[in-house]
Amino acid sequence: MMDGTIRIDKWLWAVRLFKTRSLAADFCKGGKVLINDQTVKPSREIKTGEILKIKYSQLTKTIKVIGITGNRVSAKLVINFIEDHTPPEEYKKLEIKKDGFFVKREKGSGRPTKKERREIDNLFPEW
């Protein structure tokens, strides 16, 4: 564990919120990482006690920084560096999206035609 500050893109990667550091930097550049409801650049220094909001495609995670590290940590040790303050409603939205769609087709009817596929896509525009 380090004291002080570290770049936010490196910290997001180190605590396993993103698979690569460049992906974390892209999220910062795209305005999807917020501290105190303000977008941040990848080079912004992060300190303990700050609250982050990360806007994924279907979920907005709220994370509190409780530790600083520059090295990628194992999944078991992540709890030493972050506290998840994401409201349960966010996770429910994710479950609804996951379970919310199913298109029933007659058995033996084969794959949908191009026209049928467009009709299915029009039923669920957020896919």
C-alpha positions as a printed Julia matrix, in Angstrom:
127×3 Matrix{Float64}:
   0.0     0.0     0.0
   1.25    3.44   -0.88
   0.58    6.76    0.82
  -0.06    9.96   -1.08
  -1.45   10.1    -4.58
  -1.37    8.24   -7.88
  -2.79    8.74  -11.37
  -6.43    7.74  -11.54
  -6.04    5.6   -14.68
  -3.28    3.57  -13.03
  -5.29    3.15   -9.82
  -8.45    2.05  -11.66
  -6.4    -0.62  -13.45
  -4.58   -1.65  -10.25
  -7.81   -2.31   -8.32
  -9.23   -4.34  -11.21
 -12.04   -2.01  -12.25
 -10.63   -2.16  -15.79
  -8.79   -4.89  -17.64
  -6.14   -2.57  -19.07
  -4.76    0.8   -18.09
  -5.45    2.2   -21.55
  -9.13    1.21  -21.2
  -9.23    3.08  -17.88
  -7.65    6.11  -19.56
 -10.2     5.94  -22.4
 -13.06    5.97  -19.88
 -11.54    9.04  -18.22
 -11.07   10.82  -21.55
 -14.65    9.95  -22.52
 -16.07   11.64  -19.42
 -17.25    8.39  -17.86
 -15.23    8.71  -14.64
 -16.34   11.41  -12.23
 -15.02   12.7    -8.92
 -17.36   15.05   -7.06
 -19.61   14.97  -10.15
 -16.85   16.42  -12.35
 -15.17   14.54  -15.18
 -11.49   13.85  -14.74
  -8.48   13.41  -16.97
  -6.45   10.18  -16.78
  -3.54   12.09  -15.24
  -5.54   13.39  -12.27
  -4.08   12.41   -8.93
  -6.4    10.41   -6.68
  -6.41   10.49   -2.87
  -7.94    8.3    -0.19
 -11.46    9.21    0.82
 -12.56   10.4    -2.62
 -15.81    9.1    -4.14
 -15.71    7.98   -7.79
 -18.59    7.38  -10.17
 -17.82    5.17  -13.15
 -20.41    5.03  -15.93
 -20.31    1.65  -17.62
 -22.75    0.98  -20.48
 -25.55   -0.36  -18.26
 -24.38    0.46  -14.76
 -23.03    3.43  -12.81
 -20.71    2.26  -10.04
 -20.02    4.42   -7.0
 -16.67    3.64   -5.38
 -14.92    5.11   -2.34
 -11.12    5.08   -2.35
  -9.82    3.62    0.91
  -6.31    2.74   -0.21
  -3.74    3.72   -2.82
  -1.7     1.25   -4.85
   0.28    1.46   -8.05
   0.66   -2.27   -8.56
  -2.15   -4.5    -9.76
  -3.53   -6.44   -6.81
  -5.18   -9.84   -6.69
  -8.96   -9.98   -6.66
  -8.97  -11.03   -2.99
  -7.02   -7.92   -1.97
  -9.17   -5.4    -3.83
 -11.39   -4.96   -0.75
  -8.41   -3.31    0.98
  -8.47   -0.46   -1.54
 -12.13    0.2    -2.46
 -15.57    0.34   -0.86
 -18.54   -0.23   -3.14
 -21.25    2.37   -2.5
 -23.26    1.53   -5.62
 -26.99    1.65   -4.85
 -28.78   -1.72   -5.11
 -31.09   -0.22   -7.76
 -28.13   -0.07  -10.18
 -27.51   -3.8    -9.81
 -31.25   -4.47  -10.21
 -31.2    -2.54  -13.51
 -28.39   -4.79  -14.67
 -30.34   -7.94  -13.7
 -33.44   -6.68  -15.49
 -31.43   -6.02  -18.65
 -29.9    -9.49  -18.42
 -33.2   -11.32  -17.86
 -35.5    -8.85  -19.61
 -35.49  -10.13  -23.15
 -36.36  -13.41  -24.74
 -37.86  -13.88  -28.18
 -39.85  -17.06  -28.51
 -39.71  -18.8   -31.87
 -41.48  -21.88  -33.1
 -39.41  -25.01  -32.74
 -37.94  -26.05  -36.06
 -38.44  -22.65  -37.69
 -34.69  -22.13  -38.1
 -32.75  -18.93  -37.87
 -34.55  -15.61  -38.25
 -34.5   -14.03  -41.69
 -32.97  -10.59  -42.15
 -36.43   -9.01  -42.01
 -37.36  -10.92  -38.82
 -34.06   -9.93  -37.24
 -34.77   -6.23  -37.93
 -38.21   -6.61  -36.35
 -36.68   -8.2   -33.27
 -34.1    -5.41  -33.05
 -36.86   -2.79  -33.27
 -38.55   -4.35  -30.24
 -35.38   -3.84  -28.16
 -33.62   -0.68  -29.45
 -31.18   -0.46  -26.5
 -29.29   -3.66  -27.44
